[in-house]
Amino acid sequence: MNTRTKDGAGATEADAGQAMTLDEIRATVQARYGATAQRVAAGEIKSASCCGDADGSSGCCGSTSETWDPITAELYEAGETAGIPAEALLASLGCGNPTALADLREGEVVLDLGSGGGIDVLLSARRVGPTGKAYGLDMTDEMLALALENKEKAGATNVEFLRGHIESIPLPSNTVDVIISNCVINLSGDKRRVLEEAFRVLKPGGRFAVSDIVVREGLPAVVRESMALWTGCVAGALEESEFIALLRQVGFENPGIEPTRVYTRDDAAALLAGTGLDPALADQVNGKIMSAFVRATKPGSAVHAAKPVRSLASLGAKSSRDCGCDDGCCR
């Protein structure tokens, strides 16, 4: 997820078979995720998985009828989303939980690429606190409208949603401490440009910390060429070595990929169902698709904001975090 619209672009490294244009892929992605936002707003999606009980696939989902999706299911802990509008969670189309893995600090500026319904932006806003700022960038009007409603319901005052494309981020250079994203970069047809833009807007020492779908060598070509799987997070994904190489080429240091979920044959069968592809391909896809946390750093020295002094009243407050402390003390 994300809660977010998955912001795509044009013909890609993985899409030579279809030669889709930039506008065609963007239109396809916008239509799909715009429809998801409308259905969430209308109360038609009741499940926390992006597929829910929908008539059609609504996120990283291959089938038109499944009720559970191996990519988007079970990404957030119940305690973590307490106080977050239900619509933000229902519109989550992510493949991980970047806010749980990114080392967000009080006072920092965070940008979520492809923010959709806003769940990762709202969670980030909590972590950076009132002295920080959380931006969400999305290209789909319906998702932006839903995100703004969720912002109001959550009472978030340090959140701003921007309309635009992840290949052309509408923020000045050197203004963001952390970039997060949740299963969005794989949908872009110009991943190099996305990473160049991420590098540009990050401050020196800034961190790139995204959840995304990553594939291993040997994914069948017919899977890579499927537009149905493209908007479902798989076909446009980079291989591990490609992702690392691109990060280095645009200037990032210390790139790394940490698998968070590797998909089995049964998971692959669920992704292929309803796409028109041969179900037997699941054997060839087994173990070659994974959700992963991708990290890298922009060279330079980071300057962190001073940590605000906690009130005496807050020192005794019960924490909902598994580690037994609150967002301010866990590092």
C-alpha positions in Angstrom: 0.0 0.0 0.0 -0.3 3.0 0.6 -2.9 3.8 0.9 -1.8 5.6 -2.2 -2.4 5.9 -5.8 0.4 4.0 -7.6 1.8 6.7 -9.7 3.0 5.2 -13.1 4.6 6.5 -16.2 5.5 5.4 -19.7 7.0 2.4 -21.5 9.6 0.8 -19.3 12.5 -1.5 -19.0 10.1 -4.3 -18.4 7.5 -3.4 -20.9 9.2 -3.8 -24.3 6.6 -6.3 -25.4 3.7 -3.8 -25.1 5.5 -0.6 -25.8 2.9 1.4 -23.8 3.3 5.1 -23.9 3.8 7.3 -20.9 0.3 8.7 -21.1 -1.2 5.2 -21.6 0.3 3.7 -18.5 -0.5 6.8 -16.4 -4.1 6.7 -17.6 -4.4 3.0 -16.8 -3.0 3.4 -13.3 -5.1 6.5 -12.6 -8.3 4.8 -13.7 -7.7 1.8 -11.6 -6.7 3.6 -8.4 -9.2 6.4 -8.9 -11.9 3.7 -9.0 -10.6 2.2 -5.8 -10.7 5.6 -4.0 -14.3 6.1 -5.2 -15.3 2.7 -3.9 -13.7 3.3 -0.6 -15.5 6.7 -0.3 -18.8 5.1 -1.2 -18.3 2.4 1.5 -18.1 -0.4 -1.1 -14.8 -1.8 0.2 -15.1 -3.4 3.7 -11.9 -5.4 4.0 -8.6 -4.0 5.1 -7.0 -5.9 2.2 -7.0 -3.9 -1.0 -9.0 -6.7 -2.8 -11.7 -6.9 -0.2 -15.0 -8.2 -1.5 -14.7 -6.1 -4.7 -16.0 -7.2 -8.1 -12.7 -6.2 -9.7 -9.1 -6.1 -8.6 -8.4 -2.9 -6.6 -4.7 -2.9 -6.0 -1.8 -5.3 -6.1 -4.2 -7.9 -7.0 -4.3 -10.2 -10.0 -7.7 -11.8 -9.6 -11.1 -10.2 -10.2 -12.7 -12.3 -7.5 -10.2 -13.1 -4.7 -10.9 -11.9 -1.1 -7.3 -12.0 0.0 -4.2 -10.6 -1.6 -0.7 -11.8 -0.7 0.9 -8.5 -1.4 -1.3 -6.0 0.4 -2.6 -8.1 3.2 -1.6 -7.7 6.9 0.8 -4.8 6.6 -0.2 -2.8 9.6 -0.5 -3.7 13.3 -3.9 -2.9 14.8 -2.4 -0.7 17.5 -0.3 1.2 15.0 -3.4 2.4 13.1 -5.4 3.3 16.1 -6.9 6.8 15.5 -6.2 6.6 11.7 -9.4 6.9 9.6 -10.7 3.6 8.4 -10.8 4.9 4.9 -7.1 5.5 4.8 -6.4 1.8 5.7 -9.1 0.5 3.3 -7.5 2.5 0.4 -4.1 1.1 1.2 -2.6 -0.5 -1.9 0.9 -1.0 -0.5 3.3 -4.0 -0.2 4.9 -3.0 3.1 5.0 -0.6 6.0 7.8 1.9 5.3 6.9 4.0 8.3 7.7 1.1 10.6 11.0 0.5 9.0 12.2 4.0 8.3 14.0 5.7 11.2 11.8 8.8 11.4 12.8 11.4 13.9 11.0 14.3 15.5 11.2 17.5 13.5 12.0 15.9 10.2 10.4 16.5 6.8 9.1 13.3 5.1 7.8 12.8 1.6 5.6 9.9 0.6 5.7 9.2 -3.2 2.3 8.0 -4.3 0.5 8.7 -1.1 -3.0 7.6 -2.1 -5.5 7.6 0.8 -2.8 9.0 3.1 -2.2 6.2 5.6 1.6 6.3 5.5 1.6 10.2 5.5 -0.6 10.2 8.6 1.6 7.6 10.4 4.7 9.6 9.4 3.2 12.8 10.7 2.8 11.2 14.1 6.4 10.1 14.2 7.9 13.5 13.1 5.6 15.3 15.5 4.4 18.9 15.4 7.8 20.3 14.7 8.1 18.1 11.6 6.2 17.9 8.3 4.8 15.0 6.2 4.1 15.5 2.5 2.1 13.2 0.3 2.4 13.3 -3.5 -0.2 11.7 -5.8 -1.4 12.1 -9.3 -5.0 10.8 -8.9 -7.7 13.4 -8.0 -9.9 10.8 -6.3 -7.1 9.6 -4.1 -6.1 13.2 -3.2 -9.7 14.0 -2.3 -9.9 10.9 -0.1 -6.5 11.8 1.5 -7.7 15.3 2.3 -10.8 13.9 4.0 -8.7 11.5 6.0 -6.4 14.4 7.0 -9.3 16.3 8.4 -10.7 13.3 10.2 -7.3 12.6 11.8 -6.9 16.3 12.8 -3.4 16.3 11.3 -1.9 19.8 11.2 1.6 18.9 10.0 0.4 17.2 6.7 0.2 18.5 3.2 -0.9 16.6 0.0 0.5 17.6 -3.4 -0.8 16.8 -6.8 1.9 15.7 -9.3 4.0 12.8 -10.7 6.8 11.1 -8.9 9.0 11.6 -12.0 8.7 15.4 -11.4 8.4 16.1 -7.7 6.9 19.6 -7.0 9.3 20.5 -4.2 12.6 22.5 -4.1 15.9 20.7 -4.0 17.5 19.8 -0.7 14.3 20.2 1.4 13.3 16.6 2.5 14.9 14.5 5.2 13.3 11.2 4.3 11.6 9.8 1.3 9.2 6.9 1.7 7.0 5.1 -0.7 4.8 2.0 -0.6 4.7 -0.1 -3.7 4.7 2.8 -6.2 8.1 3.0 -7.8 7.6 -0.3 -9.6 4.7 1.3 -11.5 6.8 4.1 -13.0 8.0 3.7 -16.5 11.0 6.0 -15.8 12.5 4.6 -12.6 15.8 6.4 -13.2 14.0 9.7 -13.3 12.1 8.9 -10.1 15.3 8.1 -8.3 17.0 11.2 -9.7 14.1 13.4 -8.4 14.2 11.6 -5.0 18.0 12.4 -4.8 17.4 16.0 -5.8 14.8 16.9 -3.2 16.6 15.1 -0.3 18.9 17.1 1.9 22.5 16.1 2.2 22.5 13.0 4.4 18.9 12.4 3.6 17.5 8.9 3.5 15.7 7.0 0.8 13.5 4.3 2.6 10.8 2.7 0.5 8.8 -0.5 0.4 8.5 -1.9 -3.1 8.1 -5.0 -5.1 11.4 -6.4 -6.3 11.9 -9.4 -8.6 14.6 -12.0 -8.9 16.2 -13.1 -12.1 14.2 -15.5 -14.3 10.7 -14.0 -14.0 8.8 -15.2 -17.1 8.7 -12.6 -19.9 4.9 -13.0 -20.3 4.5 -11.9 -16.7 6.7 -8.9 -17.2 4.6 -7.9 -20.3 1.2 -8.1 -18.6 -0.5 -4.8 -18.1 -2.9 -6.4 -15.6 0.1 -7.4 -13.5 1.7 -4.0 -14.1 -1.1 -2.1 -12.3 -0.9 -5.0 -9.8 2.7 -4.3 -8.7 4.6 -7.1 -10.4 5.3 -6.7 -14.1 7.0 -3.3 -13.7 9.2 -4.2 -10.8 13.0 -4.0 -11.0 15.4 -6.9 -10.4 17.5 -6.6 -7.2 20.7 -5.8 -9.1 19.0 -3.3 -11.3 17.6 -1.4 -8.4 20.9 -1.3 -6.6 22.7 -0.2 -9.8 20.2 2.6 -10.5 20.5 4.0 -6.9 24.3 4.1 -7.2 24.1 5.7 -10.7 22.0 8.6 -9.6 24.3 9.3 -6.7 23.0 7.4 -3.6 25.4 5.7 -1.2 25.1 2.4 0.7 22.1 1.1 -1.2 20.5 -2.1 0.2 17.5 -4.3 -0.3 16.0 -6.2 2.6 13.3 -8.8 1.7 10.2 -8.4 3.9 8.0 -11.1 2.2 8.9 -13.6 -0.4 5.9 -14.9 -2.4 5.3 -18.7 -2.7 3.7 -20.7 -5.5 0.3 -20.3 -3.9 0.8 -16.5 -3.7 1.9 -16.5 -7.3 -1.3 -18.4 -8.3 -3.4 -15.8 -6.5 -1.6 -13.0 -8.4 -2.1 -14.7 -11.7 -5.7 -15.6 -11.2 -8.0 -13.5 -13.5 -5.2 -12.1 -15.6 -5.7 -14.4 -18.5 -2.2 -15.9 -18.0 -1.6 -19.7 -17.7 -2.0 -20.6 -14.0 0.9 -23.1 -14.6 3.2 -20.0 -14.6 2.9 -20.0 -10.8 5.6 -22.7 -10.7 8.0 -20.4 -12.6 7.1 -17.4 -10.5 7.5 -19.2 -7.1 10.1 -17.3 -5.0 10.9 -14.8 -7.7 8.7 -11.9 -6.4 9.2 -10.3 -3.1 8.2 -7.3 -1.1 11.3 -5.5 0.1 12.5 -2.5 2.0 15.0 -0.5 -0.1 17.4 1.9 1.6 20.0 4.3 0.4 21.5 7.6 1.6 22.3 10.9 -0.1 26.0 11.9 0.5 26.6 14.6 3.0 26.0 15.4 6.6 22.5 15.3 8.0 21.5 18.0 10.4 18.8 16.8 12.7 16.3 19.0 14.5 16.7 19.2 18.3 14.4 16.7 20.0 11.6 18.5 21.8 11.4 18.2 25.6 8.7 15.8 26.6 6.2 16.9 29.2 6.1 15.2 32.6 2.6 14.1 32.0 3.7 12.2 28.8 6.5 10.4 30.6 4.0 8.1 32.4 1.7 7.6 29.4 1.2 4.0 28.3 2.8 3.3 24.9 1.2 1.2 22.2 4.5 0.2 20.6 5.7 -3.4 21.0 9.0 -2.3 22.4 7.3 -0.6 25.3 8.2 3.0 24.5 6.8 5.7 22.4 7.8 7.1 19.0 10.1 9.6 20.7 12.4 7.1 22.5 12.6 4.3 20.0 15.6 4.8 17.7 
